[in-house]
Amino acid sequence: MVVILVLPGTFNALVARQIEELGFAAVYCTGAGVCTSYLGIPDIGLITLTEMTTVVRNIASAVRLPVISDADTGFGNAINVIRTVREFEAAGAASIHIEDQVSPKKCGHVAGKEVIETDEMGGKIKAAISARQDPDFVLIARTDSKNVEGLKAAIERMKAYRDAGADVIFPEALQSAEEFEEFANAIPDVPLMANMTEFGKTPYFTAEEFRQMGYKIVVFPVSTILKTCV
């Protein structure tokens, strides 16, 4: 049976250790969680590359698990993305995802997002691929375009990002099982990642439901921080 990789979100080294002790196979460093816990600000593109990689370095030093991290828009254009990849690799990350929003970005589950042109994002992906030193470093391409340009346009973007070299494709803020399934059916030849953000635009689905819809990875980025606040 095909399994799905479930990634709880962490925003510091202590929570990462708890995730490791619970037996998960990897941890996800959540940009929203780091913004909230580290800086006390919303996820609106104000955190810096140095601040994110500092948190990632602490997490990677505390656990033996692979660390997958949010890298927002890559912190700039294609040239900035080159440095972003190298800094995350140096911090100990095993993977990052970059998204196609304009800078400064917004949380993926709020209104008013804007996206860059497909070709510009393709250039960022190619720059990231060329910059990585470790061939096993996984580049995840995320699109926030579905709620900006529509489902068909978002699927075409995902195909372009796959062709640019992305290892994993991440459609953000889909709003129904049918949309998730349509993405999976349209792009069967590359692993897909889903984001299960409670109280966001996506209805709540279990990891098993995402697996059945054709997804190989699902992140629960804010579950731990919401639990901490209860």
Short mmCIF file of the C-alpha atoms (twelve columns), coordinates in Angstrom:
data_MODEL
# 
_entry.id   MODEL 
# 
loop_
_atom_site.group_PDB 
_atom_site.id 
_atom_site.type_symbol 
_atom_site.label_atom_id 
_atom_site.label_alt_id 
_atom_site.label_comp_id 
_atom_site.label_asym_id 
_atom_site.label_seq_id 
_atom_site.Cartn_x 
_atom_site.Cartn_y 
_atom_site.Cartn_z 
_atom_site.pdbx_PDB_model_num 
ATOM 1   C CA . MET A 1   0.000   0.000  0.000   1 
ATOM 2   C CA . VAL A 2   1.222   3.498  -0.834  1 
ATOM 3   C CA . VAL A 3   1.927   5.404  2.369   1 
ATOM 4   C CA . ILE A 4   1.727   9.116  3.057   1 
ATOM 5   C CA . LEU A 5   4.374   11.130 4.885   1 
ATOM 6   C CA . VAL A 6   2.709   13.067 7.712   1 
ATOM 7   C CA . LEU A 7   4.600   16.157 8.873   1 
ATOM 8   C CA . PRO A 8   3.542   17.998 12.034  1 
ATOM 9   C CA . GLY A 9   4.597   21.619 12.098  1 
ATOM 10  C CA . THR A 10  7.267   22.806 14.477  1 
ATOM 11  C CA . PHE A 11  8.363   26.317 15.335  1 
ATOM 12  C CA . ASN A 12  11.268  25.528 17.662  1 
ATOM 13  C CA . ALA A 13  13.665  22.792 18.700  1 
ATOM 14  C CA . LEU A 14  11.651  21.641 21.726  1 
ATOM 15  C CA . VAL A 15  8.510   20.924 19.707  1 
ATOM 16  C CA . ALA A 16  10.676  19.183 17.095  1 
ATOM 17  C CA . ARG A 17  12.005  16.838 19.804  1 
ATOM 18  C CA . GLN A 18  8.468   16.034 20.885  1 
ATOM 19  C CA . ILE A 19  7.544   15.206 17.287  1 
ATOM 20  C CA . GLU A 20  10.575  12.933 17.059  1 
ATOM 21  C CA . GLU A 21  9.680   11.184 20.314  1 
ATOM 22  C CA . LEU A 22  6.173   10.507 19.002  1 
ATOM 23  C CA . GLY A 23  7.676   8.529  16.129  1 
ATOM 24  C CA . PHE A 24  7.136   10.763 13.115  1 
ATOM 25  C CA . ALA A 25  9.533   10.329 10.192  1 
ATOM 26  C CA . ALA A 26  10.279  14.017 9.610   1 
ATOM 27  C CA . VAL A 27  9.441   17.493 10.906  1 
ATOM 28  C CA . TYR A 28  8.104   20.550 9.126   1 
ATOM 29  C CA . CYS A 29  9.337   24.017 10.072  1 
ATOM 30  C CA . THR A 30  6.283   26.198 9.584   1 
ATOM 31  C CA . GLY A 31  6.727   29.767 8.439   1 
ATOM 32  C CA . ALA A 32  3.463   30.871 10.028  1 
ATOM 33  C CA . GLY A 33  4.418   29.209 13.301  1 
ATOM 34  C CA . VAL A 34  7.853   30.812 13.358  1 
ATOM 35  C CA . CYS A 35  6.395   34.251 12.570  1 
ATOM 36  C CA . THR A 36  3.901   33.900 15.397  1 
ATOM 37  C CA . SER A 37  6.122   32.348 18.071  1 
ATOM 38  C CA . TYR A 38  9.482   33.914 17.257  1 
ATOM 39  C CA . LEU A 39  8.409   37.427 16.294  1 
ATOM 40  C CA . GLY A 40  4.786   37.732 17.420  1 
ATOM 41  C CA . ILE A 41  3.674   38.808 13.946  1 
ATOM 42  C CA . PRO A 42  1.271   37.398 11.344  1 
ATOM 43  C CA . ASP A 43  2.448   35.458 8.295   1 
ATOM 44  C CA . ILE A 44  2.692   38.389 5.882   1 
ATOM 45  C CA . GLY A 45  6.222   38.088 4.548   1 
ATOM 46  C CA . LEU A 46  8.084   40.011 7.240   1 
ATOM 47  C CA . ILE A 47  10.379  37.244 8.470   1 
ATOM 48  C CA . THR A 48  13.891  37.200 7.020   1 
ATOM 49  C CA . LEU A 49  16.049  34.447 5.587   1 
ATOM 50  C CA . THR A 50  18.446  34.741 8.544   1 
ATOM 51  C CA . GLU A 51  15.630  34.423 11.085  1 
ATOM 52  C CA . MET A 52  14.152  31.338 9.383   1 
ATOM 53  C CA . THR A 53  17.468  29.576 8.957   1 
ATOM 54  C CA . THR A 54  18.382  30.285 12.584  1 
ATOM 55  C CA . VAL A 55  15.271  28.386 13.689  1 
ATOM 56  C CA . VAL A 56  15.927  25.597 11.184  1 
ATOM 57  C CA . ARG A 57  19.528  25.255 12.383  1 
ATOM 58  C CA . ASN A 58  18.360  24.878 15.977  1 
ATOM 59  C CA . ILE A 59  15.773  22.280 14.992  1 
ATOM 60  C CA . ALA A 60  18.193  20.295 12.816  1 
ATOM 61  C CA . SER A 61  20.715  20.267 15.672  1 
ATOM 62  C CA . ALA A 62  18.120  18.966 18.126  1 
ATOM 63  C CA . VAL A 63  16.673  16.031 16.175  1 
ATOM 64  C CA . ARG A 64  17.850  13.233 13.934  1 
ATOM 65  C CA . LEU A 65  14.865  13.598 11.611  1 
ATOM 66  C CA . PRO A 66  14.891  15.289 8.200   1 
ATOM 67  C CA . VAL A 67  13.716  18.909 8.429   1 
ATOM 68  C CA . ILE A 68  11.436  20.250 5.688   1 
ATOM 69  C CA . SER A 69  11.034  24.012 5.858   1 
ATOM 70  C CA . ASP A 70  8.875   26.780 4.526   1 
ATOM 71  C CA . ALA A 71  11.017  29.240 2.554   1 
ATOM 72  C CA . ASP A 72  8.232   31.632 1.527   1 
ATOM 73  C CA . THR A 73  8.956   33.149 -1.909  1 
ATOM 74  C CA . GLY A 74  12.637  32.244 -1.719  1 
ATOM 75  C CA . PHE A 75  13.264  35.669 -0.129  1 
ATOM 76  C CA . GLY A 76  13.520  37.506 -3.434  1 
ATOM 77  C CA . ASN A 77  14.162  36.839 -7.107  1 
ATOM 78  C CA . ALA A 78  16.032  33.957 -8.738  1 
ATOM 79  C CA . ILE A 79  19.414  35.305 -7.609  1 
ATOM 80  C CA . ASN A 80  18.173  35.532 -4.013  1 
ATOM 81  C CA . VAL A 81  16.860  31.977 -4.298  1 
ATOM 82  C CA . ILE A 82  20.385  30.731 -4.954  1 
ATOM 83  C CA . ARG A 83  21.516  32.068 -1.588  1 
ATOM 84  C CA . THR A 84  18.318  30.861 0.070   1 
ATOM 85  C CA . VAL A 85  18.957  27.264 -0.967  1 
ATOM 86  C CA . ARG A 86  22.576  27.375 0.158   1 
ATOM 87  C CA . GLU A 87  21.678  28.910 3.518   1 
ATOM 88  C CA . PHE A 88  18.968  26.334 4.231   1 
ATOM 89  C CA . GLU A 89  21.304  23.515 3.238   1 
ATOM 90  C CA . ALA A 90  23.998  24.913 5.522   1 
ATOM 91  C CA . ALA A 91  21.431  25.115 8.350   1 
ATOM 92  C CA . GLY A 92  20.715  21.399 8.000   1 
ATOM 93  C CA . ALA A 93  17.406  21.400 6.122   1 
ATOM 94  C CA . ALA A 94  16.640  18.388 3.944   1 
ATOM 95  C CA . SER A 95  14.040  20.213 1.878   1 
ATOM 96  C CA . ILE A 96  12.359  23.584 1.385   1 
ATOM 97  C CA . HIS A 97  9.314   24.821 -0.450  1 
ATOM 98  C CA . ILE A 98  9.127   28.099 -2.326  1 
ATOM 99  C CA . GLU A 99  5.927   29.701 -3.575  1 
ATOM 100 C CA . ASP A 100 4.811   31.839 -6.496  1 
ATOM 101 C CA . GLN A 101 3.354   34.766 -4.570  1 
ATOM 102 C CA . VAL A 102 4.627   38.291 -5.019  1 
ATOM 103 C CA . SER A 103 6.797   39.713 -2.245  1 
ATOM 104 C CA . PRO A 104 5.834   40.450 0.435   1 
ATOM 105 C CA . LYS A 105 3.650   37.361 0.503   1 
ATOM 106 C CA . LYS A 106 0.580   36.587 2.575   1 
ATOM 107 C CA . CYS A 107 -0.555  33.506 4.440   1 
ATOM 108 C CA . GLY A 108 -1.830  31.032 1.877   1 
ATOM 109 C CA . HIS A 109 -5.281  30.924 3.442   1 
ATOM 110 C CA . VAL A 110 -6.184  34.611 3.363   1 
ATOM 111 C CA . ALA A 111 -7.747  36.738 0.639   1 
ATOM 112 C CA . GLY A 112 -5.921  39.250 -1.524  1 
ATOM 113 C CA . LYS A 113 -2.961  37.154 -2.645  1 
ATOM 114 C CA . GLU A 114 -1.084  37.986 -5.854  1 
ATOM 115 C CA . VAL A 115 1.174   35.709 -7.873  1 
ATOM 116 C CA . ILE A 116 4.171   36.291 -10.101 1 
ATOM 117 C CA . GLU A 117 4.310   35.162 -13.731 1 
ATOM 118 C CA . THR A 118 4.755   31.456 -14.386 1 
ATOM 119 C CA . ASP A 119 8.049   31.979 -16.228 1 
ATOM 120 C CA . GLU A 120 9.469   33.983 -13.329 1 
ATOM 121 C CA . MET A 121 8.642   31.194 -10.910 1 
ATOM 122 C CA . GLY A 122 10.120  28.683 -13.311 1 
ATOM 123 C CA . GLY A 123 13.338  30.684 -13.225 1 
ATOM 124 C CA . LYS A 124 13.350  30.535 -9.425  1 
ATOM 125 C CA . ILE A 125 12.943  26.767 -9.514  1 
ATOM 126 C CA . LYS A 126 15.795  26.362 -11.990 1 
ATOM 127 C CA . ALA A 127 17.986  28.618 -9.875  1 
ATOM 128 C CA . ALA A 128 17.204  26.560 -6.781  1 
ATOM 129 C CA . ILE A 129 18.021  23.306 -8.556  1 
ATOM 130 C CA . SER A 130 21.339  24.666 -9.799  1 
ATOM 131 C CA . ALA A 131 22.229  26.022 -6.346  1 
ATOM 132 C CA . ARG A 132 21.806  22.903 -4.249  1 
ATOM 133 C CA . GLN A 133 25.001  21.140 -3.242  1 
ATOM 134 C CA . ASP A 134 23.353  17.940 -2.029  1 
ATOM 135 C CA . PRO A 135 21.553  16.061 -4.844  1 
ATOM 136 C CA . ASP A 136 19.184  14.651 -2.210  1 
ATOM 137 C CA . PHE A 137 18.046  18.134 -1.133  1 
ATOM 138 C CA . VAL A 138 14.365  18.193 -2.126  1 
ATOM 139 C CA . LEU A 139 12.860  21.268 -3.769  1 
ATOM 140 C CA . ILE A 140 9.107   21.667 -3.366  1 
ATOM 141 C CA . ALA A 141 7.279   24.141 -5.614  1 
ATOM 142 C CA . ARG A 142 4.097   25.638 -4.201  1 
ATOM 143 C CA . THR A 143 1.450   27.554 -6.100  1 
ATOM 144 C CA . ASP A 144 -0.993  29.969 -4.499  1 
ATOM 145 C CA . SER A 145 -2.631  30.665 -7.850  1 
ATOM 146 C CA . LYS A 146 -5.814  28.603 -7.584  1 
ATOM 147 C CA . ASN A 147 -7.735  31.287 -5.705  1 
ATOM 148 C CA . VAL A 148 -6.224  33.999 -7.916  1 
ATOM 149 C CA . GLU A 149 -6.408  32.566 -11.445 1 
ATOM 150 C CA . GLY A 150 -8.611  29.488 -11.082 1 
ATOM 151 C CA . LEU A 151 -8.089  25.741 -10.971 1 
ATOM 152 C CA . LYS A 152 -7.153  25.124 -14.609 1 
ATOM 153 C CA . ALA A 153 -4.543  27.876 -14.600 1 
ATOM 154 C CA . ALA A 154 -3.098  26.534 -11.326 1 
ATOM 155 C CA . ILE A 155 -2.773  23.063 -12.849 1 
ATOM 156 C CA . GLU A 156 -0.935  24.498 -15.841 1 
ATOM 157 C CA . ARG A 157 1.418   26.312 -13.484 1 
ATOM 158 C CA . MET A 158 2.099   23.082 -11.638 1 
ATOM 159 C CA . LYS A 159 2.974   21.338 -14.885 1 
ATOM 160 C CA . ALA A 160 5.374   24.144 -15.728 1 
ATOM 161 C CA . TYR A 161 6.982   23.938 -12.284 1 
ATOM 162 C CA . ARG A 162 7.376   20.184 -12.658 1 
ATOM 163 C CA . ASP A 163 9.018   20.714 -16.042 1 
ATOM 164 C CA . ALA A 164 11.355  23.318 -14.497 1 
ATOM 165 C CA . GLY A 165 12.684  20.592 -12.191 1 
ATOM 166 C CA . ALA A 166 10.673  20.711 -8.965  1 
ATOM 167 C CA . ASP A 167 10.871  17.438 -7.040  1 
ATOM 168 C CA . VAL A 168 7.485   17.839 -5.341  1 
ATOM 169 C CA . ILE A 169 4.414   19.897 -6.251  1 
ATOM 170 C CA . PHE A 170 2.365   21.712 -3.592  1 
ATOM 171 C CA . PRO A 171 -1.026  23.232 -4.519  1 
ATOM 172 C CA . GLU A 172 -2.036  25.567 -1.700  1 
ATOM 173 C CA . ALA A 173 -5.483  26.393 -0.265  1 
ATOM 174 C CA . LEU A 174 -7.612  24.038 -2.341  1 
ATOM 175 C CA . GLN A 175 -11.214 24.028 -1.191  1 
ATOM 176 C CA . SER A 176 -12.670 20.590 -1.864  1 
ATOM 177 C CA . ALA A 177 -11.815 16.928 -2.291  1 
ATOM 178 C CA . GLU A 178 -12.711 17.294 -5.958  1 
ATOM 179 C CA . GLU A 179 -10.067 19.974 -6.437  1 
ATOM 180 C CA . PHE A 180 -7.398  17.897 -4.709  1 
ATOM 181 C CA . GLU A 181 -8.306  14.907 -6.845  1 
ATOM 182 C CA . GLU A 182 -8.276  16.944 -10.052 1 
ATOM 183 C CA . PHE A 183 -4.744  18.098 -9.285  1 
ATOM 184 C CA . ALA A 184 -3.635  14.552 -8.545  1 
ATOM 185 C CA . ASN A 185 -5.168  13.231 -11.743 1 
ATOM 186 C CA . ALA A 186 -3.604  16.013 -13.813 1 
ATOM 187 C CA . ILE A 187 -0.088  15.539 -12.424 1 
ATOM 188 C CA . PRO A 188 0.344   11.808 -11.709 1 
ATOM 189 C CA . ASP A 189 4.089   11.682 -12.387 1 
ATOM 190 C CA . VAL A 190 5.405   13.796 -9.497  1 
ATOM 191 C CA . PRO A 191 4.782   13.551 -5.724  1 
ATOM 192 C CA . LEU A 192 2.138   15.929 -4.416  1 
ATOM 193 C CA . MET A 193 2.073   17.698 -1.061  1 
ATOM 194 C CA . ALA A 194 -1.013  18.988 0.756   1 
ATOM 195 C CA . ASN A 195 -1.394  21.534 3.539   1 
ATOM 196 C CA . MET A 196 -3.950  20.834 6.276   1 
ATOM 197 C CA . THR A 197 -4.240  24.186 7.994   1 
ATOM 198 C CA . GLU A 198 -7.050  24.154 10.524  1 
ATOM 199 C CA . PHE A 199 -9.508  27.031 10.110  1 
ATOM 200 C CA . GLY A 200 -8.133  27.837 6.648   1 
ATOM 201 C CA . LYS A 201 -9.731  27.592 3.215   1 
ATOM 202 C CA . THR A 202 -9.224  23.820 3.023   1 
ATOM 203 C CA . PRO A 203 -11.892 21.660 4.688   1 
ATOM 204 C CA . TYR A 204 -10.488 19.283 7.270   1 
ATOM 205 C CA . PHE A 205 -9.243  15.999 5.781   1 
ATOM 206 C CA . THR A 206 -7.354  13.225 7.514   1 
ATOM 207 C CA . ALA A 207 -3.978  12.021 6.321   1 
ATOM 208 C CA . GLU A 208 -5.643  8.843  5.083   1 
ATOM 209 C CA . GLU A 209 -8.107  10.867 3.037   1 
ATOM 210 C CA . PHE A 210 -5.243  12.799 1.461   1 
ATOM 211 C CA . ARG A 211 -3.518  9.505  0.660   1 
ATOM 212 C CA . GLN A 212 -6.638  8.255  -1.052  1 
ATOM 213 C CA . MET A 213 -6.792  11.488 -3.061  1 
ATOM 214 C CA . GLY A 214 -3.296  10.777 -4.397  1 
ATOM 215 C CA . TYR A 215 -1.031  12.820 -2.116  1 
ATOM 216 C CA . LYS A 216 2.337   11.579 -0.841  1 
ATOM 217 C CA . ILE A 217 2.968   14.266 1.806   1 
ATOM 218 C CA . VAL A 218 0.688   16.231 4.115   1 
ATOM 219 C CA . VAL A 219 1.737   18.940 6.555   1 
ATOM 220 C CA . PHE A 220 -0.226  19.998 9.626   1 
ATOM 221 C CA . PRO A 221 1.669   23.274 10.104  1 
ATOM 222 C CA . VAL A 222 -0.191  24.965 12.948  1 
ATOM 223 C CA . SER A 223 -1.649  22.047 14.892  1 
ATOM 224 C CA . THR A 224 1.128   22.178 17.480  1 
ATOM 225 C CA . ILE A 225 0.967   25.921 17.979  1 
ATOM 226 C CA . LEU A 226 -2.825  25.839 18.288  1 
ATOM 227 C CA . LYS A 227 -2.504  23.097 20.892  1 
ATOM 228 C CA . THR A 228 0.087   25.166 22.743  1 
ATOM 229 C CA . CYS A 229 -2.321  28.111 22.896  1 
ATOM 230 C CA . VAL A 230 -5.265  26.094 24.285  1 
# 
